[in-house]
Amino acid sequence: MHSFKSYFNEGRQDPSIFHAVFMSGSPGAGKSHVAQMLALPGQLGYKEINSDIEFTRYMKEAQLDLVLNPDQQFQRDVTRAVAKRHTQAKKRHAELGRLGLVIDGTARNASKIKKQKAELEAKGYECAMVYVSTNLKSAIESDHMRGATGGRSLGAKMITSMHKDVEKNIKVYQRMFGRLLFEVDNSIWEKTPGQATKLFQTLSKWSKTMPKNKIAKQWMDNN
């Protein structure tokens, strides 16, 4: 287990210190895949904060169906709550050293994103968003494929609802993140790598540039 001091030391050496990237897009859009293509949790050193990863792991341990099963709703809710607590603890620990964060979620709830962004900025972070867009048909197909290959599947009805919720928020996020909102269109998968390569150059330069706000500077001076 890391000590508080080790988090501070790690933070000072982190290549993406004081930077946070929110990944947004509907389920099935390919957010985690795009984050990997952008080397956010790899070369750029971001700590991946994704409750779905923990949720899937706990579901497997509890031997729950990964394809949505209404008869297991109570067990799913309990498992999800545990996964969220674990993920939030991981996020808090990373924030101790102001480590770079990649926060992977659907971003259905704009108010929640606004609150998270404000909390990070109060700690000196600079925040960006990568919006992974895809058409509804592709999202449903991706979700179905994931379920067919042993992954967690939500089903077409829920995907349709969540896809609609995410799309209606894009203008809100454009105002919220401004020049630091980036879109990757993952509707045609063969074209995604080219977009990711260009965006990687932009995010790499941004990630290595220390924010100029007083909070970040004061933290660096004191730690």
Backbone bond lengths (Angstrom), bond angles and torsions (degrees), N, CA, C in turn:
res aa  C-N    CA-C-N  psi(-1)  N-CA   C-N-CA  omega(-1)  CA-C   N-CA-C  phi
1 M - - - 1.477 - - 1.521 109.84 -
2 H 1.326 117.25 133.34 1.461 121.32 -178.99 1.526 111.29 -69.72
3 S 1.320 117.58 143.15 1.457 121.91 170.48 1.520 108.13 -85.47
4 F 1.351 115.81 164.49 1.463 119.34 177.78 1.527 110.43 -57.34
5 K 1.347 116.07 -41.89 1.464 120.34 -177.64 1.521 111.16 -61.74
6 S 1.346 116.79 -37.81 1.466 119.41 -178.39 1.516 110.79 -66.17
7 Y 1.333 117.69 -34.09 1.468 119.91 177.56 1.531 110.28 -66.80
8 F 1.350 117.00 -41.06 1.457 119.82 178.84 1.527 110.79 -63.25
9 N 1.342 116.08 -44.58 1.465 120.12 179.82 1.518 111.56 -63.99
10 E 1.339 116.02 -41.36 1.458 119.93 178.64 1.518 110.35 -63.33
11 G 1.331 115.59 -39.13 1.453 119.64 -178.44 1.516 113.00 -61.36
12 R 1.312 116.50 -43.75 1.471 120.44 -178.55 1.521 111.62 -61.97
13 Q 1.342 116.80 -28.40 1.459 121.25 -179.11 1.534 112.37 -93.85
14 D 1.318 116.56 -6.11 1.466 120.46 -173.38 1.527 110.56 -69.60
15 P 1.351 117.87 132.99 1.471 119.73 -178.23 1.526 113.98 -70.23
16 S 1.323 116.70 -16.20 1.467 119.47 -178.07 1.525 111.56 -121.69
17 I 1.324 116.69 28.11 1.454 121.63 -177.09 1.532 111.36 -53.23
18 F 1.335 116.36 138.16 1.463 124.38 178.58 1.539 113.29 65.85
19 H 1.320 117.59 25.23 1.462 120.91 176.12 1.531 109.92 -125.98
20 A 1.319 116.97 140.36 1.462 122.16 177.31 1.524 109.05 -134.54
21 V 1.318 115.40 134.90 1.461 121.22 178.44 1.524 108.47 -119.51
22 F 1.319 115.73 120.75 1.455 121.11 174.63 1.530 108.47 -89.88
23 M 1.328 116.93 123.74 1.460 121.45 173.29 1.520 107.43 -92.86
24 S 1.326 117.13 126.56 1.462 120.00 -179.97 1.520 110.35 -130.16
25 G 1.321 115.55 158.28 1.457 121.68 -178.67 1.512 109.18 147.02
26 S 1.303 117.29 160.28 1.460 120.60 -177.64 1.526 110.90 -70.05
27 P 1.334 117.71 159.24 1.463 119.60 171.46 1.531 109.19 -56.02
28 G 1.309 116.78 138.28 1.462 119.90 -178.25 1.513 113.65 89.00
29 A 1.350 117.06 -3.24 1.469 119.67 -179.47 1.528 111.74 -76.47
30 G 1.328 116.83 -23.06 1.468 120.35 179.84 1.514 113.72 95.35
31 K 1.343 117.56 32.84 1.465 121.38 -176.56 1.525 112.81 -60.62
32 S 1.334 115.98 -48.42 1.471 119.28 -178.13 1.524 110.97 -63.81
33 H 1.336 116.08 -38.18 1.467 120.52 179.36 1.529 110.22 -64.46
34 V 1.330 116.70 -43.09 1.464 120.67 179.22 1.524 110.44 -66.49
35 A 1.338 117.69 -39.35 1.470 120.77 178.02 1.523 110.60 -59.93
36 Q 1.335 116.25 -38.41 1.465 120.26 177.19 1.531 110.44 -67.48
37 M 1.327 117.21 -40.70 1.468 120.72 179.50 1.529 111.03 -64.27
38 L 1.334 115.59 -31.10 1.468 120.36 179.03 1.529 111.45 -82.71
39 A 1.329 116.61 -2.67 1.471 123.10 179.39 1.526 112.41 60.38
40 L 1.344 116.69 28.78 1.461 119.24 -179.43 1.527 111.45 -64.33
41 P 1.346 119.03 -52.95 1.470 118.53 178.10 1.520 113.11 -83.97
42 G 1.295 117.34 6.70 1.462 121.50 -179.76 1.514 111.48 -113.09
43 Q 1.320 116.00 -103.24 1.466 122.10 -175.09 1.528 113.03 -57.90
44 L 1.337 117.36 -36.74 1.465 119.95 -176.83 1.519 112.72 -84.35
45 G 1.322 117.53 -6.82 1.459 120.63 168.83 1.515 117.61 80.12
46 Y 1.322 118.88 14.00 1.458 120.35 -179.61 1.527 111.47 -73.28
47 K 1.328 116.65 143.34 1.457 122.31 174.61 1.528 108.11 -86.20
48 E 1.324 115.98 124.32 1.462 120.50 -176.27 1.522 110.90 -80.57
49 I 1.335 116.09 122.46 1.459 122.88 177.76 1.524 107.43 -112.89
50 N 1.332 116.12 102.55 1.470 120.87 -173.35 1.519 108.76 -146.72
51 S 1.330 116.26 103.13 1.469 119.97 -177.42 1.524 111.79 -67.23
52 D 1.333 117.94 -22.59 1.465 119.91 179.69 1.529 111.72 -65.01
53 I 1.327 116.71 -34.04 1.461 120.02 178.16 1.524 110.01 -63.43
54 E 1.345 115.57 -46.74 1.462 119.97 178.87 1.531 110.66 -66.85
55 F 1.326 115.97 -39.89 1.467 120.85 -179.68 1.523 110.73 -59.56
56 T 1.317 116.38 -46.52 1.466 120.53 179.23 1.520 111.22 -62.56
57 R 1.331 115.65 -41.27 1.473 119.20 -179.74 1.525 111.11 -63.36
58 Y 1.342 116.55 -45.71 1.461 119.90 -179.68 1.532 111.64 -66.97
59 M 1.330 116.65 -34.45 1.461 119.39 177.66 1.525 110.98 -63.42
60 K 1.316 115.76 -41.95 1.463 119.73 178.37 1.524 110.92 -63.78
61 E 1.332 116.24 -41.17 1.461 120.18 179.50 1.531 111.02 -64.78
62 A 1.345 116.35 -34.67 1.465 121.10 179.43 1.525 112.41 -85.42
63 Q 1.325 116.14 0.07 1.472 123.05 179.65 1.531 111.81 58.66
64 L 1.334 115.28 39.87 1.457 120.80 175.28 1.523 109.41 -91.10
65 D 1.337 115.93 154.69 1.462 121.03 178.93 1.521 109.56 -67.86
66 L 1.311 117.07 133.39 1.457 120.77 177.73 1.523 111.19 -80.14
67 V 1.323 116.95 -23.71 1.462 121.51 172.37 1.525 106.72 -84.62
68 L 1.329 117.12 134.34 1.464 122.61 -173.42 1.525 112.03 -49.93
69 N 1.344 115.43 122.99 1.462 122.26 -179.28 1.528 108.24 -128.60
70 P 1.354 118.15 108.39 1.474 121.51 -177.50 1.522 113.17 -56.49
71 D 1.330 118.16 -28.46 1.464 121.33 -178.29 1.528 112.10 -70.34
72 Q 1.326 117.28 -14.88 1.469 121.45 -178.73 1.523 112.32 -109.01
73 Q 1.332 116.47 19.94 1.458 120.22 -173.84 1.524 112.83 -58.34
74 F 1.325 117.35 -44.13 1.467 120.22 -178.51 1.527 110.65 -62.65
75 Q 1.333 116.05 -47.69 1.464 119.68 179.88 1.520 111.42 -62.25
76 R 1.339 116.08 -37.80 1.470 120.44 178.24 1.529 111.14 -63.54
77 D 1.337 116.04 -42.54 1.466 120.52 -178.39 1.529 111.19 -63.55
78 V 1.334 115.91 -41.90 1.463 120.28 178.69 1.527 110.26 -64.44
79 T 1.326 115.61 -44.91 1.464 120.88 -179.33 1.524 111.06 -63.83
80 R 1.334 116.86 -40.78 1.469 120.61 178.51 1.526 110.95 -62.95
81 A 1.336 116.81 -40.91 1.471 120.51 -179.86 1.527 110.54 -62.43
82 V 1.326 116.89 -41.35 1.465 120.82 178.32 1.528 110.15 -63.92
83 A 1.339 116.19 -43.31 1.468 121.05 -179.67 1.528 110.75 -62.60
84 K 1.324 117.51 -40.02 1.458 120.90 -179.78 1.524 111.14 -66.81
85 R 1.319 117.17 -40.26 1.477 119.84 178.19 1.520 110.70 -63.36
86 H 1.318 116.23 -42.38 1.465 120.40 179.14 1.528 110.63 -63.13
87 T 1.324 116.37 -42.39 1.465 121.18 -178.81 1.525 111.28 -66.36
88 Q 1.328 116.80 -41.20 1.461 120.41 179.34 1.524 111.34 -65.48
89 A 1.345 116.74 -35.94 1.466 119.97 176.82 1.526 110.46 -64.68
90 K 1.323 116.20 -40.86 1.468 121.27 177.72 1.533 110.12 -62.36
91 K 1.320 116.50 -41.19 1.461 121.43 179.98 1.537 110.94 -65.66
92 R 1.319 116.49 -43.31 1.476 119.77 179.54 1.522 111.58 -62.26
93 H 1.323 116.41 -41.20 1.462 120.10 179.48 1.530 111.13 -63.79
94 A 1.327 116.36 -41.68 1.467 120.24 179.06 1.528 111.05 -64.70
95 E 1.331 115.79 -36.31 1.467 120.01 -178.96 1.524 111.95 -68.87
96 L 1.330 118.14 -23.81 1.464 120.74 178.04 1.525 110.90 -56.82
97 G 1.335 115.61 -40.34 1.459 120.26 179.26 1.506 112.69 -99.43
98 R 1.330 115.39 11.66 1.479 122.29 -179.21 1.538 111.15 54.00
99 L 1.337 115.41 35.90 1.466 120.09 179.76 1.518 110.74 -65.44
100 G 1.323 116.16 153.35 1.453 120.58 176.07 1.524 110.37 -63.34
101 L 1.325 116.60 138.38 1.462 121.90 -176.64 1.527 110.43 -122.46
102 V 1.327 116.40 134.78 1.458 120.15 166.94 1.518 105.65 -115.10
103 I 1.325 115.71 113.37 1.462 122.66 -173.50 1.521 108.11 -102.56
104 D 1.316 115.35 108.99 1.461 121.60 -172.65 1.523 110.30 -100.00
105 G 1.330 116.15 116.96 1.460 121.23 177.74 1.509 109.55 -160.79
106 T 1.326 116.92 175.50 1.464 118.76 -178.83 1.525 112.11 -75.70
107 A 1.355 116.48 -26.89 1.476 121.52 -174.95 1.521 111.15 65.02
108 R 1.338 116.13 35.07 1.477 120.40 174.83 1.522 111.18 -65.51
109 N 1.333 116.26 -34.18 1.453 122.21 -174.29 1.525 109.70 -101.85
110 A 1.321 116.09 99.44 1.466 120.99 -176.86 1.528 111.80 -64.90
111 S 1.328 117.26 -35.40 1.468 120.83 -179.88 1.524 110.85 -64.11
112 K 1.334 116.31 -37.88 1.469 121.09 178.88 1.522 110.52 -65.94
113 I 1.332 116.68 -42.11 1.467 120.51 178.54 1.523 110.17 -64.75
114 K 1.320 117.14 -41.60 1.459 121.28 179.15 1.529 110.64 -60.20
115 K 1.334 117.00 -41.81 1.461 121.46 179.58 1.526 110.85 -66.86
116 Q 1.333 116.77 -45.33 1.468 120.24 178.88 1.520 111.23 -61.28
117 K 1.321 116.09 -42.23 1.462 121.18 -179.78 1.534 110.16 -62.70
118 A 1.327 116.84 -44.17 1.471 120.77 -179.69 1.526 111.05 -64.18
119 E 1.333 117.47 -39.38 1.463 121.26 179.42 1.526 111.09 -64.66
120 L 1.323 116.70 -40.46 1.459 120.43 178.86 1.526 110.98 -68.99
121 E 1.328 116.76 -41.59 1.465 120.39 179.58 1.526 110.88 -63.98
122 A 1.337 117.06 -32.00 1.461 120.83 177.51 1.526 111.42 -66.77
123 K 1.332 116.70 -17.86 1.467 122.06 176.95 1.529 111.91 -99.35
124 G 1.337 116.12 4.18 1.461 120.09 177.06 1.512 115.21 100.14
125 Y 1.315 117.42 -0.28 1.465 120.90 -179.00 1.527 112.11 -71.48
126 E 1.325 115.06 151.32 1.460 122.56 166.88 1.529 106.14 -109.59
127 C 1.321 116.78 135.35 1.465 120.77 -170.82 1.530 112.25 -119.18
128 A 1.314 114.69 139.31 1.463 122.11 174.72 1.523 108.49 -127.68
129 M 1.326 115.77 166.50 1.457 120.48 175.33 1.515 109.83 -133.55
130 V 1.336 116.09 135.31 1.459 122.26 171.45 1.515 106.92 -109.38
131 Y 1.320 115.75 112.79 1.463 121.77 -179.95 1.521 108.74 -95.61
132 V 1.333 115.78 114.90 1.459 121.04 179.46 1.525 107.73 -96.16
133 S 1.310 116.21 107.81 1.462 120.87 -177.44 1.524 110.77 -97.45
134 T 1.296 114.82 152.45 1.459 121.67 174.77 1.520 108.10 -160.37
135 N 1.314 116.96 156.36 1.462 118.27 177.57 1.530 109.62 -76.69
136 L 1.319 115.95 160.81 1.459 121.00 -175.21 1.525 111.75 -60.34
137 K 1.316 117.27 -40.88 1.464 120.60 -178.79 1.531 110.91 -59.74
138 S 1.327 116.58 -44.46 1.464 120.67 -179.88 1.517 111.54 -65.55
139 A 1.348 116.71 -38.21 1.466 120.86 179.74 1.530 110.52 -64.24
140 I 1.330 116.50 -42.91 1.462 120.77 179.65 1.525 110.45 -66.09
141 E 1.328 116.38 -42.45 1.466 120.14 179.02 1.526 111.19 -63.13
142 S 1.328 116.52 -40.79 1.458 120.93 -179.96 1.526 110.88 -64.70
143 D 1.335 115.98 -42.97 1.462 120.58 178.45 1.530 110.74 -62.89
144 H 1.325 116.46 -42.37 1.470 121.11 179.21 1.532 110.65 -63.79
145 M 1.319 116.29 -42.23 1.456 121.08 179.94 1.520 110.84 -63.76
146 R 1.330 115.67 -39.67 1.461 119.90 179.68 1.530 110.36 -63.32
147 G 1.332 116.09 -42.27 1.455 119.73 178.37 1.518 112.29 -66.29
148 A 1.334 116.53 -38.23 1.459 121.69 -178.37 1.521 112.37 -68.90
149 T 1.346 116.14 -21.98 1.474 120.00 -178.82 1.529 111.59 -104.52
150 G 1.337 116.54 18.19 1.456 120.45 174.05 1.508 115.87 93.42
151 G 1.341 117.22 7.89 1.457 120.54 179.04 1.519 111.82 -94.24
152 R 1.345 116.24 -178.51 1.467 120.82 -179.41 1.519 110.17 -82.15
153 S 1.324 116.22 130.48 1.459 121.43 -177.33 1.526 110.09 -124.47
154 L 1.345 116.48 140.18 1.458 121.38 -179.04 1.517 113.26 -98.97
155 G 1.309 117.22 -23.37 1.457 120.45 -178.65 1.522 112.00 93.70
156 A 1.338 115.43 154.19 1.464 121.69 -173.20 1.530 113.28 -60.48
157 K 1.338 117.57 -39.14 1.466 120.65 -177.05 1.528 111.45 -62.66
158 M 1.330 116.63 -47.24 1.462 119.93 -179.25 1.527 111.41 -70.37
159 I 1.318 116.93 -37.75 1.464 120.39 177.50 1.523 110.37 -60.40
160 T 1.332 116.76 -43.61 1.468 121.34 179.91 1.520 111.25 -60.04
161 S 1.332 116.84 -44.72 1.461 121.69 -179.96 1.521 111.65 -64.60
162 M 1.322 116.73 -45.28 1.460 120.92 -177.53 1.529 111.70 -70.95
163 H 1.328 116.82 -35.07 1.466 121.37 177.09 1.526 110.00 -60.49
164 K 1.320 116.35 -43.47 1.466 121.58 179.48 1.535 110.81 -64.25
165 D 1.335 116.60 -43.06 1.469 120.92 -179.50 1.523 111.51 -62.05
166 V 1.338 116.32 -43.11 1.463 120.56 -178.00 1.524 111.22 -66.97
167 E 1.329 116.79 -43.41 1.467 120.36 -177.43 1.523 112.43 -63.29
168 K 1.324 116.77 -35.25 1.472 118.67 -177.74 1.526 112.09 -72.59
169 N 1.349 116.98 -13.28 1.468 120.59 -179.31 1.524 113.73 -91.10
170 I 1.324 118.23 -8.72 1.459 119.57 -170.25 1.528 112.47 -60.42
171 K 1.332 118.30 -37.97 1.462 120.50 179.69 1.534 110.85 -67.15
172 V 1.328 115.87 -34.54 1.465 120.31 177.03 1.525 109.44 -63.06
173 Y 1.324 116.43 -43.20 1.467 120.68 -179.17 1.530 112.01 -70.96
174 Q 1.317 116.82 -30.31 1.468 119.68 175.85 1.519 110.22 -62.35
175 R 1.325 116.25 -40.53 1.473 120.20 177.59 1.529 110.85 -72.23
176 M 1.316 117.00 -35.76 1.460 122.12 -175.27 1.534 112.31 -71.62
177 F 1.349 116.89 -40.96 1.464 121.11 -174.48 1.526 113.70 -105.17
178 G 1.320 117.23 -17.39 1.455 120.34 177.12 1.523 113.15 56.87
179 R 1.345 116.81 -127.57 1.465 121.95 -176.21 1.528 112.43 -66.80
180 L 1.329 117.14 -13.12 1.460 120.65 -178.85 1.531 112.16 -98.81
181 L 1.323 117.03 21.29 1.461 121.27 169.21 1.524 107.80 -101.80
182 F 1.314 116.10 123.55 1.463 121.66 -178.48 1.526 109.26 -122.94
183 E 1.320 116.29 140.80 1.472 120.06 -179.92 1.525 110.76 -114.66
184 V 1.327 115.23 136.77 1.455 122.40 171.54 1.525 106.86 -120.69
185 D 1.319 116.97 117.22 1.465 121.65 179.42 1.523 108.67 -86.03
186 N 1.322 115.43 110.06 1.461 121.15 -176.77 1.527 112.38 -103.73
187 S 1.342 116.45 20.36 1.466 120.13 -179.63 1.525 111.55 -66.59
188 I 1.339 115.14 -38.62 1.471 120.45 176.94 1.523 106.26 -111.83
189 W 1.318 116.73 100.36 1.457 122.49 -169.33 1.522 113.27 -57.63
190 E 1.337 116.32 -32.08 1.464 119.46 -177.50 1.531 112.05 -66.02
191 K 1.335 117.10 -22.79 1.458 120.91 -177.82 1.529 113.07 -92.01
192 T 1.324 116.37 -9.83 1.465 120.20 -176.18 1.526 113.88 -64.98
193 P 1.346 119.75 -42.63 1.474 119.12 -178.23 1.520 113.60 -57.06
194 G 1.327 117.52 -38.08 1.465 120.33 179.46 1.517 111.49 -64.17
195 Q 1.327 117.05 -41.55 1.462 121.06 177.56 1.531 110.57 -65.38
196 A 1.332 115.02 -41.45 1.468 119.79 -178.39 1.529 111.32 -64.53
197 T 1.317 116.83 -38.26 1.470 120.40 179.94 1.521 111.10 -61.46
198 K 1.341 116.37 -43.93 1.469 120.33 179.16 1.525 111.17 -65.94
199 L 1.336 116.11 -43.47 1.459 119.64 -177.49 1.524 111.21 -69.37
200 F 1.327 117.11 -32.25 1.468 120.35 177.98 1.524 110.88 -56.95
201 Q 1.321 116.89 -42.53 1.467 120.44 -179.77 1.526 110.85 -60.47
202 T 1.330 115.85 -42.04 1.472 120.41 -179.81 1.518 110.98 -67.13
203 L 1.345 116.67 -47.84 1.463 120.33 -177.68 1.528 111.93 -68.91
204 S 1.327 116.93 -32.88 1.457 120.38 178.72 1.530 110.56 -63.20
205 K 1.316 116.51 -46.17 1.468 121.21 179.12 1.524 110.72 -64.41
206 W 1.317 116.58 -44.11 1.471 121.49 -179.78 1.528 110.73 -63.49
207 S 1.332 117.08 -43.80 1.460 122.15 -176.01 1.523 112.22 -63.19
208 K 1.316 116.84 -29.99 1.463 121.46 -176.54 1.527 113.01 -91.47
209 T 1.331 116.28 0.62 1.462 120.64 179.27 1.521 109.74 -102.32
210 M 1.305 117.35 116.91 1.465 120.60 -178.50 1.528 110.71 -64.03
211 P 1.340 117.21 134.85 1.462 119.65 174.47 1.525 110.56 -58.41
212 K 1.308 116.48 148.15 1.459 120.45 -175.96 1.526 112.88 -93.60
213 N 1.346 117.20 6.38 1.464 118.19 -177.61 1.537 111.38 -72.86
214 K 1.320 116.52 155.45 1.462 122.80 -175.30 1.525 112.14 -66.90
215 I 1.327 117.08 -30.63 1.464 120.26 -177.14 1.524 110.25 -65.43
216 A 1.338 116.55 -45.73 1.461 120.57 179.63 1.533 110.51 -64.91
217 K 1.319 116.24 -42.83 1.466 120.15 -179.10 1.525 111.50 -62.89
218 Q 1.338 115.92 -42.64 1.456 119.90 -179.37 1.533 110.72 -65.84
219 W 1.336 117.30 -38.78 1.461 120.72 178.87 1.521 110.04 -63.07
220 M 1.326 117.43 -43.59 1.457 120.86 179.34 1.519 111.40 -64.02
221 D 1.324 116.97 -37.32 1.469 120.78 179.73 1.538 111.68 -67.96
222 N 1.324 116.74 -29.39 1.459 121.30 -173.38 1.526 114.09 -97.36
223 N 1.353 117.33 -7.32 1.462 119.56 -176.16 1.533 111.33 -127.05
